[in-house]
Amino acid sequence: MTSPAPGARPDPVPTAHQRRLDTLRAIAERGDLGAMAQLGHLLREADDLGGAEHWFRKAAERGSAAAMADLGLLLGTHGRIAEAVRWLEAADAAGCPGAGLQLGLLHLERGKIDDAERWLRPAAEAGSPEALCNMGVVANRRGSNDEAEQWYERAAEAGNPTAMRTLGLYMARRGELDRAVELLTEAVRRGRTDAMAILGSLHLDHEDTAAGEHWLRRGAEAGDPDSMFHLALFLREQDAAPLAGDLSEPSVLRAAAAIATGRTPAQQEARQLLERAAALGHPQSLHLLHDI
């Protein structure tokens, strides 16, 4: 066994992940479609998009319907729309479940409403919660609010949290507070953190400040910029309430000065919230920060 030369660094020990990639690559190079697909997924997760495309394409060209869909999704995500559509249509023709839904979503994102409906409707009628919700988007973009609400109802009943959030907004605008709160709370439970801002604002609008602040704080802690913005507004408004007491009293005068100069704990917290929201690209927070 040859010893390394003096001063030479030993070769790094491959990680478990690298060993797995090497094993899959060796199997994939022998023509195994399953290994090609697994390798494509691992490389995509590692942001090696060129490598992922290479292996998805090899598997797709050898007839893997799932790889056709994966390739179509990858291409669509990176703006290569025409080729993405071709591969997703091929995946659908080859019987890949979900390829039609992905085609509908791709067309919807591009504003091609008729093409979107052509692919989304069959998936919706088959019971896909995501397709049901996006049929609501199709109806909404056509100005058919009643039809949109019916689709959102069906999607919410099927468990889609985005539909619950949207339907909650519909109910809130109609004054159906209990139903709105029920839908929005369930949307939060299913992962829609942005529903917390709506819940918080809804409670504040109905003068339930404790519940309003509770939901806005939860949303802000979860990283939702809308919640941060509305919580900042709430804190600033609370500080703007008239001071009780005689301004000749030193303690009252100090409190008034702190409010006027933005140095109260509430105003400082509000500014921090606006800065966090602005850093996340929230336009209203950026504008408000510029003004204060």
C-alpha positions in Angstrom: 0.0 0.0 0.0 1.5 3.3 -1.1 1.7 6.0 1.6 0.7 9.6 0.7 3.7 11.9 -0.1 4.9 14.0 2.8 2.7 17.1 3.1 0.0 15.8 0.8 -3.6 16.1 1.9 -5.5 12.8 2.0 -8.5 12.6 -0.4 -11.7 13.7 1.4 -13.9 10.9 2.6 -17.2 10.9 0.5 -20.3 11.8 2.4 -23.2 9.4 2.6 -25.1 11.7 0.2 -22.2 11.6 -2.3 -21.9 7.8 -2.0 -25.7 7.5 -2.7 -25.3 9.8 -5.8 -22.4 7.7 -7.1 -24.3 4.5 -6.6 -27.4 5.8 -8.4 -25.3 7.3 -11.2 -23.6 3.9 -11.8 -27.0 2.1 -11.9 -28.6 4.9 -14.1 -25.7 4.6 -16.6 -26.7 1.0 -17.0 -30.2 2.1 -18.2 -32.3 1.8 -15.0 -35.2 4.2 -15.3 -35.9 4.3 -11.6 -32.3 5.2 -10.8 -32.4 8.0 -13.4 -35.5 9.4 -11.8 -34.2 9.2 -8.3 -30.9 10.8 -9.4 -32.8 13.6 -11.1 -34.8 14.3 -7.9 -31.7 14.3 -5.7 -29.8 16.6 -8.1 -32.8 19.0 -8.3 -32.9 19.2 -4.5 -29.2 20.0 -4.5 -29.9 22.8 -7.1 -27.9 21.0 -9.7 -30.6 21.8 -12.3 -28.4 20.9 -15.3 -27.8 17.4 -13.8 -31.4 17.0 -12.9 -32.5 17.9 -16.4 -30.0 15.5 -18.0 -31.3 12.5 -16.0 -35.0 13.4 -16.3 -34.6 13.8 -20.0 -32.8 10.4 -20.4 -35.6 8.7 -18.5 -38.3 10.6 -20.4 -36.8 9.7 -23.8 -36.9 6.1 -22.7 -40.6 6.3 -22.0 -40.9 7.1 -18.3 -44.2 9.0 -17.9 -43.2 10.3 -14.5 -39.9 11.5 -15.8 -41.7 13.3 -18.6 -43.8 15.2 -16.0 -40.7 15.9 -13.9 -38.9 17.3 -16.9 -41.9 19.4 -17.9 -42.1 20.9 -14.4 -38.4 21.6 -14.2 -38.5 23.3 -17.6 -41.6 25.3 -16.8 -40.1 26.6 -13.5 -37.2 28.0 -15.5 -39.2 29.7 -18.2 -38.8 27.1 -21.0 -42.6 27.0 -21.5 -43.1 25.6 -25.0 -40.9 22.6 -24.2 -42.4 22.2 -20.8 -45.9 22.0 -22.3 -44.8 19.4 -24.8 -43.4 17.1 -22.1 -46.3 17.5 -19.8 -48.7 16.7 -22.7 -46.6 13.6 -23.4 -46.8 12.7 -19.7 -50.5 13.1 -19.7 -50.9 11.0 -22.9 -48.7 8.3 -21.3 -51.0 8.2 -18.3 -49.1 10.1 -15.6 -51.4 11.2 -12.8 -51.3 14.9 -12.2 -49.7 15.9 -15.5 -53.0 17.4 -16.7 -53.3 19.5 -13.5 -49.7 20.8 -13.9 -50.5 21.7 -17.5 -53.5 23.7 -16.3 -51.5 25.5 -13.7 -48.8 26.3 -16.2 -51.4 27.8 -18.6 -53.1 29.7 -15.8 -49.8 31.2 -14.7 -49.3 32.5 -18.3 -52.9 34.0 -18.4 -54.2 31.4 -20.9 -57.5 30.9 -19.2 -59.2 28.7 -21.9 -56.2 26.4 -22.1 -56.0 26.3 -18.3 -59.7 25.3 -18.0 -59.3 22.6 -20.6 -56.8 20.8 -18.4 -58.0 21.9 -14.9 -61.7 21.0 -15.3 -61.2 17.2 -15.8 -58.9 17.1 -12.8 -61.4 19.2 -10.8 -64.3 16.9 -11.7 -62.1 14.0 -10.6 -61.9 15.6 -7.2 -58.5 17.1 -7.1 -58.6 19.8 -4.4 -55.9 21.9 -6.1 -57.7 21.8 -9.4 -61.0 22.7 -7.7 -59.4 25.7 -6.2 -57.8 26.8 -9.4 -61.1 26.5 -11.3 -62.2 29.1 -8.8 -59.3 31.3 -10.0 -60.4 30.7 -13.6 -63.9 31.7 -12.9 -62.7 34.7 -10.9 -60.5 36.0 -13.8 -63.6 35.8 -16.0 -65.5 37.9 -13.6 -67.9 35.1 -12.6 -67.7 35.6 -8.8 -70.7 33.4 -8.0 -69.2 30.5 -10.0 -65.8 31.1 -8.4 -67.3 30.9 -4.9 -68.9 27.5 -5.8 -65.6 26.1 -6.9 -63.9 27.5 -3.7 -66.7 25.9 -1.6 -66.0 22.5 -3.3 -62.2 22.9 -2.9 -62.6 23.9 0.8 -64.8 20.9 1.4 -62.1 18.8 -0.2 -59.5 20.2 2.3 -57.7 22.8 0.2 -56.3 25.5 2.6 -55.9 28.2 -0.2 -59.6 27.8 -1.0 -60.5 28.1 2.7 -58.5 31.4 2.9 -60.1 32.8 -0.2 -63.6 31.7 0.8 -63.0 33.2 4.3 -62.4 36.6 2.6 -65.6 36.2 0.6 -67.5 35.5 3.9 -65.9 38.4 5.7 -66.9 40.8 2.9 -70.4 39.6 3.2 -70.5 40.1 7.0 -70.6 36.3 7.8 -68.0 36.7 10.5 -68.4 33.3 12.2 -68.1 31.4 8.9 -65.1 33.5 7.9 -63.3 32.9 11.2 -64.0 29.2 11.0 -62.6 28.9 7.4 -59.6 31.1 8.1 -58.7 29.3 11.3 -58.8 26.0 9.5 -56.7 27.5 6.7 -54.1 28.5 9.3 -54.2 25.0 10.8 -53.4 23.5 7.4 -50.4 25.8 6.9 -51.7 29.1 5.3 -49.8 31.4 7.6 -51.0 34.4 5.6 -54.5 33.7 6.8 -53.5 35.0 10.2 -53.2 38.6 8.9 -56.8 38.4 7.7 -58.0 36.9 11.0 -56.2 39.6 13.0 -57.5 42.4 10.9 -61.0 40.9 11.0 -61.0 40.8 14.8 -59.6 44.4 15.0 -62.4 45.6 12.6 -64.9 44.2 15.0 -63.2 45.8 18.0 -61.8 42.5 19.5 -58.3 43.9 20.0 -57.1 41.0 22.1 -57.9 38.4 19.4 -56.7 40.7 16.7 -53.3 41.3 18.3 -53.1 37.5 19.1 -53.4 36.5 15.4 -51.2 39.3 14.1 -48.5 38.3 16.5 -48.8 34.7 15.5 -48.5 35.6 11.9 -45.5 37.9 12.5 -43.7 35.2 14.4 -44.4 32.8 11.5 -42.8 35.2 9.1 -45.8 36.6 7.4 -45.1 40.2 6.2 -48.8 41.2 6.0 -49.1 40.3 9.7 -46.0 42.3 10.5 -47.4 45.3 8.7 -50.9 45.2 10.3 -49.4 44.6 13.8 -47.1 47.6 13.3 -50.2 49.8 12.3 -52.1 48.5 15.4 -49.2 49.3 17.7 -48.8 52.8 16.3 -52.5 53.5 16.6 -52.5 52.3 20.2 -49.7 54.8 21.0 -51.6 57.6 19.2 -54.5 57.5 21.7 -54.9 60.7 23.8 -52.8 60.7 26.9 -54.7 60.8 30.2 -53.4 63.3 32.8 -52.1 66.8 33.1 -49.2 67.6 30.8 -47.7 69.7 33.6 -47.0 66.4 35.4 -43.4 65.3 34.6 -44.4 61.6 34.0 -47.1 62.6 31.6 -44.8 65.0 29.8 -42.1 62.3 29.4 -44.7 59.9 28.0 -45.9 62.6 25.5 -42.3 63.3 24.4 -41.6 59.6 23.9 -44.7 59.3 21.7 -43.8 62.4 19.7 -40.3 61.2 19.0 -41.2 57.6 18.3 -39.3 56.3 21.3 -42.0 54.3 23.1 -41.6 50.5 23.2 -44.6 50.1 21.0 -43.3 52.5 18.4 -39.9 50.9 18.4 -41.5 47.5 18.0 -43.6 48.8 15.2 -40.6 50.1 13.4 -38.8 46.8 13.8 -41.8 45.0 12.3 -42.0 47.3 9.4 -38.3 46.8 8.7 -38.7 43.0 8.8 -41.7 43.2 6.4 -39.8 45.6 4.1 -36.8 43.2 4.0 -39.3 40.6 2.8 -40.4 42.9 0.0 -43.7 44.1 1.5 -44.4 47.3 -0.6 -46.7 49.1 2.0 -44.1 48.6 4.7 -41.4 50.1 2.5 -43.6 53.2 1.8 -44.6 53.6 5.5 -41.0 53.4 6.6 -40.1 56.1 4.1 -42.7 58.4 5.6 -41.9 58.0 9.3 
